[in-house]
Amino acid sequence: MEKEMNVSVPAVMNAMQVAKYLGISKQGAYNLMNSESFPTLRVGKRLLVSSDRFLEWIGKHSNDVG
């Protein structure tokens, strides 16, 4: 049986929102968002990610266990 999560995700997320969603520190989110494999959108000095690209990234980097 597959468990479905009903979690609201904003259209664009900042580092604090990424950290909260993944359960990691804010610094961990910044490290992730500065990595080449993460789909970061830079607006001035701000680091953002669209929720579509973020969820796609999670899917690509998740292990299918089951």
mmCIF file of the C-alpha atoms, coordinates in Angstrom:
data_MODEL
# 
_entry.id   MODEL 
# 
loop_
_atom_site.group_PDB 
_atom_site.id 
_atom_site.type_symbol 
_atom_site.label_atom_id 
_atom_site.label_alt_id 
_atom_site.label_comp_id 
_atom_site.label_asym_id 
_atom_site.label_entity_id 
_atom_site.label_seq_id 
_atom_site.pdbx_PDB_ins_code 
_atom_site.Cartn_x 
_atom_site.Cartn_y 
_atom_site.Cartn_z 
_atom_site.occupancy 
_atom_site.B_iso_or_equiv 
_atom_site.pdbx_formal_charge 
_atom_site.auth_seq_id 
_atom_site.auth_comp_id 
_atom_site.auth_asym_id 
_atom_site.auth_atom_id 
_atom_site.pdbx_PDB_model_num 
ATOM 1  C CA . MET A 1 1  ? 0.000  0.000  0.000   1.00 0.00 ? 1  MET A CA 1 
ATOM 2  C CA . GLU A 1 2  ? 1.460  3.359  -1.044  1.00 0.00 ? 2  GLU A CA 1 
ATOM 3  C CA . LYS A 1 3  ? 1.206  6.222  1.410   1.00 0.00 ? 3  LYS A CA 1 
ATOM 4  C CA . GLU A 1 4  ? 0.347  9.600  -0.094  1.00 0.00 ? 4  GLU A CA 1 
ATOM 5  C CA . MET A 1 5  ? 1.439  12.836 1.570   1.00 0.00 ? 5  MET A CA 1 
ATOM 6  C CA . ASN A 1 6  ? -0.745 15.908 1.287   1.00 0.00 ? 6  ASN A CA 1 
ATOM 7  C CA . VAL A 1 7  ? 1.806  18.634 1.855   1.00 0.00 ? 7  VAL A CA 1 
ATOM 8  C CA . SER A 1 8  ? 1.279  22.119 0.501   1.00 0.00 ? 8  SER A CA 1 
ATOM 9  C CA . VAL A 1 9  ? 4.306  23.448 -1.372  1.00 0.00 ? 9  VAL A CA 1 
ATOM 10 C CA . PRO A 1 10 ? 4.507  27.077 -2.548  1.00 0.00 ? 10 PRO A CA 1 
ATOM 11 C CA . ALA A 1 11 ? 5.197  27.737 -6.244  1.00 0.00 ? 11 ALA A CA 1 
ATOM 12 C CA . VAL A 1 12 ? 8.693  29.001 -5.399  1.00 0.00 ? 12 VAL A CA 1 
ATOM 13 C CA . MET A 1 13 ? 10.655 28.042 -2.288  1.00 0.00 ? 13 MET A CA 1 
ATOM 14 C CA . ASN A 1 14 ? 13.517 29.761 -0.470  1.00 0.00 ? 14 ASN A CA 1 
ATOM 15 C CA . ALA A 1 15 ? 16.243 28.063 1.582   1.00 0.00 ? 15 ALA A CA 1 
ATOM 16 C CA . MET A 1 16 ? 14.224 28.189 4.805   1.00 0.00 ? 16 MET A CA 1 
ATOM 17 C CA . GLN A 1 17 ? 11.257 26.460 3.137   1.00 0.00 ? 17 GLN A CA 1 
ATOM 18 C CA . VAL A 1 18 ? 13.519 23.837 1.539   1.00 0.00 ? 18 VAL A CA 1 
ATOM 19 C CA . ALA A 1 19 ? 15.104 23.200 4.955   1.00 0.00 ? 19 ALA A CA 1 
ATOM 20 C CA . LYS A 1 20 ? 11.719 22.799 6.628   1.00 0.00 ? 20 LYS A CA 1 
ATOM 21 C CA . TYR A 1 21 ? 10.378 20.493 3.900   1.00 0.00 ? 21 TYR A CA 1 
ATOM 22 C CA . LEU A 1 22 ? 13.458 18.244 3.979   1.00 0.00 ? 22 LEU A CA 1 
ATOM 23 C CA . GLY A 1 23 ? 13.945 18.402 7.753   1.00 0.00 ? 23 GLY A CA 1 
ATOM 24 C CA . ILE A 1 24 ? 17.466 19.786 7.449   1.00 0.00 ? 24 ILE A CA 1 
ATOM 25 C CA . SER A 1 25 ? 19.218 22.889 8.759   1.00 0.00 ? 25 SER A CA 1 
ATOM 26 C CA . LYS A 1 26 ? 19.060 26.220 6.960   1.00 0.00 ? 26 LYS A CA 1 
ATOM 27 C CA . GLN A 1 27 ? 22.811 25.919 6.274   1.00 0.00 ? 27 GLN A CA 1 
ATOM 28 C CA . GLY A 1 28 ? 22.223 22.442 4.859   1.00 0.00 ? 28 GLY A CA 1 
ATOM 29 C CA . ALA A 1 29 ? 19.601 23.897 2.513   1.00 0.00 ? 29 ALA A CA 1 
ATOM 30 C CA . TYR A 1 30 ? 22.034 26.611 1.382   1.00 0.00 ? 30 TYR A CA 1 
ATOM 31 C CA . ASN A 1 31 ? 24.708 23.973 0.760   1.00 0.00 ? 31 ASN A CA 1 
ATOM 32 C CA . LEU A 1 32 ? 22.227 21.945 -1.283  1.00 0.00 ? 32 LEU A CA 1 
ATOM 33 C CA . MET A 1 33 ? 21.033 24.985 -3.231  1.00 0.00 ? 33 MET A CA 1 
ATOM 34 C CA . ASN A 1 34 ? 24.636 25.881 -4.078  1.00 0.00 ? 34 ASN A CA 1 
ATOM 35 C CA . SER A 1 35 ? 25.372 22.406 -5.460  1.00 0.00 ? 35 SER A CA 1 
ATOM 36 C CA . GLU A 1 36 ? 25.467 21.918 -9.223  1.00 0.00 ? 36 GLU A CA 1 
ATOM 37 C CA . SER A 1 37 ? 22.901 19.108 -9.223  1.00 0.00 ? 37 SER A CA 1 
ATOM 38 C CA . PHE A 1 38 ? 20.191 21.215 -7.556  1.00 0.00 ? 38 PHE A CA 1 
ATOM 39 C CA . PRO A 1 39 ? 17.841 23.283 -9.794  1.00 0.00 ? 39 PRO A CA 1 
ATOM 40 C CA . THR A 1 40 ? 18.452 26.655 -8.144  1.00 0.00 ? 40 THR A CA 1 
ATOM 41 C CA . LEU A 1 41 ? 16.999 29.866 -9.497  1.00 0.00 ? 41 LEU A CA 1 
ATOM 42 C CA . ARG A 1 42 ? 19.078 32.924 -8.591  1.00 0.00 ? 42 ARG A CA 1 
ATOM 43 C CA . VAL A 1 43 ? 17.273 36.246 -8.321  1.00 0.00 ? 43 VAL A CA 1 
ATOM 44 C CA . GLY A 1 44 ? 19.858 38.823 -7.370  1.00 0.00 ? 44 GLY A CA 1 
ATOM 45 C CA . LYS A 1 45 ? 21.474 37.329 -4.277  1.00 0.00 ? 45 LYS A CA 1 
ATOM 46 C CA . ARG A 1 46 ? 18.445 35.207 -3.416  1.00 0.00 ? 46 ARG A CA 1 
ATOM 47 C CA . LEU A 1 47 ? 18.464 31.453 -3.946  1.00 0.00 ? 47 LEU A CA 1 
ATOM 48 C CA . LEU A 1 48 ? 15.098 29.996 -4.911  1.00 0.00 ? 48 LEU A CA 1 
ATOM 49 C CA . VAL A 1 49 ? 13.735 26.819 -6.463  1.00 0.00 ? 49 VAL A CA 1 
ATOM 50 C CA . SER A 1 50 ? 10.415 26.263 -8.227  1.00 0.00 ? 50 SER A CA 1 
ATOM 51 C CA . SER A 1 51 ? 8.337  23.626 -6.474  1.00 0.00 ? 51 SER A CA 1 
ATOM 52 C CA . ASP A 1 52 ? 7.970  21.624 -9.707  1.00 0.00 ? 52 ASP A CA 1 
ATOM 53 C CA . ARG A 1 53 ? 11.743 21.380 -10.197 1.00 0.00 ? 53 ARG A CA 1 
ATOM 54 C CA . PHE A 1 54 ? 12.242 20.724 -6.452  1.00 0.00 ? 54 PHE A CA 1 
ATOM 55 C CA . LEU A 1 55 ? 9.798  17.809 -6.380  1.00 0.00 ? 55 LEU A CA 1 
ATOM 56 C CA . GLU A 1 56 ? 11.282 16.450 -9.618  1.00 0.00 ? 56 GLU A CA 1 
ATOM 57 C CA . TRP A 1 57 ? 14.768 16.661 -8.057  1.00 0.00 ? 57 TRP A CA 1 
ATOM 58 C CA . ILE A 1 58 ? 13.534 14.750 -4.985  1.00 0.00 ? 58 ILE A CA 1 
ATOM 59 C CA . GLY A 1 59 ? 12.109 12.036 -7.238  1.00 0.00 ? 59 GLY A CA 1 
ATOM 60 C CA . LYS A 1 60 ? 15.366 11.689 -9.159  1.00 0.00 ? 60 LYS A CA 1 
ATOM 61 C CA . HIS A 1 61 ? 17.464 11.507 -5.977  1.00 0.00 ? 61 HIS A CA 1 
ATOM 62 C CA . SER A 1 62 ? 15.252 9.120  -4.020  1.00 0.00 ? 62 SER A CA 1 
ATOM 63 C CA . ASN A 1 63 ? 15.848 5.402  -3.701  1.00 0.00 ? 63 ASN A CA 1 
ATOM 64 C CA . ASP A 1 64 ? 12.826 3.254  -4.449  1.00 0.00 ? 64 ASP A CA 1 
ATOM 65 C CA . VAL A 1 65 ? 12.573 0.966  -1.442  1.00 0.00 ? 65 VAL A CA 1 
ATOM 66 C CA . GLY A 1 66 ? 9.734  -1.420 -1.242  1.00 0.00 ? 66 GLY A CA 1 
# 
